[in-house]
Amino acid sequence: MHDLKRAMMSAASGMSAQSHRLRLIGENVANADTPGYHRKTVSFETQLDRVSRAAQVSPGPVRLDGTAPRQVFEPGHPLADQDGMLTLSNVDPLIELADAREAQRSYEANLNIFDQARRMAGSMLDLLRR
């Protein structure tokens, strides 16, 4: 039973981490047209829960992408510099879409693991009741 609980805890932490990643992706997409916005990324860290001994995933620190932002010549824009260059965001919608699909699939994989462990625990309890 403890192994099934550890599997569910690990899967739940993976779902939580991917949810955090999806929120950041949504924030990036929402600010894709904001001048000067830098894309946010997150990496994951593995931890071991001392009580349950379950491996867990947690989101690490949020970092700004170091990719250079796009610049366009718009001398009439109020945010343009003295040379007329406007600094746009460094968000690429195609990369965000690919990251969102990857996060969604990872979330679904963790959900399937959680559901399978839950069903196995339920079956084991049914067997013990007999």
N, C-alpha and C positions, 0 to 999 in steps of 0.2 A: 504494500500500500504506500509505503514511503517513496518508492521509486516513481509511482504514478503521480504522487503529489509533487515531487521534484520536477517531473516532466511538465506538469501543468504550470508550476511556478516559472519555469524557464520559458515556456511558450508565452505566458502572460507578460513576462518582462520584454520579450521580443516584440509582441504586439504593441506594447506601450512605447518602446523605442521607435518603431516604425510610424506610429501615430505622431510622435514628436517630429520625425523627419518629414512626414506629409504636411504638417502645419507649417514648417519652414518653407517647403516647396510652394505651398499656397501663398505664403507671404512674398516669396520671390516673384511669383507670377503676377500678384497684385501690384507689385512695385516695378514691374518691367519697364514702364514708361516714365518712371520718376527719375528726373535728371540727377546724376551723381549717386544713385543707389548702388550699393555693392551686394552682390549675391551672397546669401548666407549658406553655409554648409555645416554639417555635423558629422562627427565620427562616433563610433560606438566603443564602449569599454566593457570588458567582461569582468564580472565580479563573482565571488563565491559567497553565498549566504552562509554565515557561520552557524546559524541554528539548524537550518534544514539541509545544509550542504548541497544546495542546488546552485548550478551555474546560472547566472543572470546577466542580462545585457542591459546596459543603461546608456543613455545618450551622453556623450562627452561635451566638452565646451563648444559653444556655437562660434564658428570662425567666419571671417569675411573672406570671400574668394579673392585671390590676388591677381586675377586676370584683369588686364587693362580695360577700362571702360571705353566704349566707342565715343569718338568725337566727330561732330559734324560742324560744318561752317554755317552758322546762323547769326549773322551780325545784328539782326533786329530783336533777337530773343533777350529778355531781361536778365537771364542767367548766363549769358555768353560772356567770355572774358574779353580783355582789351583787343585781342586779335580776331574776335568774332566767332571763336570756337565754343561750342556747347558740349559739355561732357554729359553723355547719357549713361544709362546703367550698363552693367556688364552681364545682365541676365539674358540668356539665350533660351527662348521658349521651347525649342526642340530638346535641349538638354534637360530642362525641367520636366518635360513630358516623359522622357526616358527614365529619369530618376523617380518620377511619380509611379510609373508602371512597375519599376523594380521594387519600390517600397510597398506597393499594393500586393504584389505577388509574394513578397516576404511576409507581409502581414497575414495573407491567406494561408501560407504554409504553416505559420505558427498557430493560426486558428484551427487548422486541420489536426495538428499535433495535439492541441489542447482538447479538442472534441474527441479524438480517438482515446486519449488517456482518460477522459471523463467517462466514456462509454465502457472502457475496460474496468474502471473502478466500480461502475454500476453493475456490470456483469459479475464481478467478484463479490459484491455485496449480495446480489441475488443468489449466488451459489452458497454463500455462508448462511443465508436465511433458511435454506432447505434442510 
